[in-house]
Amino acid sequence: MTRALLLVHAFPLDARMWGRLADEPEAIALDLPGFGGVPPPSDGVLTMGVAASAALAALDEAGVERAVICGLSMGGYVAFEMWRRSPARVAGLILANTRAAPDTPEARAGRLALAARLRAEGNVLVDDPPPLLAEDAVDGLQQRVRGWIAGQDPAGIAAAALGIADRPDSRPDLPTISVPTLVVTSDRDRLIPREASAPLADAVPGAELAVIEGAGHLSNVERPEVFATLVRRFRERIG
């Protein structure tokens, strides 16, 4: 296994969510602008273009020309943007618990309202987090995820909410993806259900689909060994 692995985290977390997967050979787990202590964009909006530029800069800093891009949720939106901008840098895609469609008008309005609250009231997601885990996830895991959320700058979360709200429609790009692709979903995802993410595997030529049982949106957090095994096998297959 020689192919580098770039791990792109979910909203509203940071690279800590990857756990031991970040210790895999040639793995790079970056914190996007506004997360993990990285300053948010100066204009207050983390567009997918800005996020993709940060991810490509992380590859440059590591001296990596091509990598497997593993993005979960928001990380998947960034992976799509990286494919549009620099397909030559993408050796493979792992699209986990994500979707290609843009927000509905209702979802977009909800993100804009959340961004306004974050700017006015601080990190309101600490006490009212999104349903990132399965409904019956153990309390210790719930508290760990809340701790990750509590460590984020509310301005950074707001910037990401605004950027996600206006992300491009990636559905037209799916048939153009010509690198090996693994789509990962889970059966208890309450944010992006399997019905929304599994069709990616039909739209991307030659893509594989893996469904992780007993996990919610953060499938890598609730089933870390299963997720890591999927990633290792995928990297081994593509060389």
WOFEN-V784727 format. One record per helix or strand of 3 or more residues. SS is the DSSP state (alpha for helix, beta for strand). FROM is the first residue (numbers start at 0). TO is the last residue. If there is no record, write none. Layout:
# WOFEN-V784727
<<SS;FROM;TO> <SS;FROM;TO>>
This chain:
# WOFEN-V784727
<<beta;3;7> <alpha;14;22> <beta;26;29> <alpha;47;61> <beta;66;71> <alpha;73;84> <alpha;86;88> <beta;89;95> <alpha;104;120> <alpha;138;149> <alpha;153;164> <alpha;170;175> <beta;179;185> <alpha;193;196> <alpha;199;202> <beta;207;211> <alpha;218;221> <alpha;223;237>>
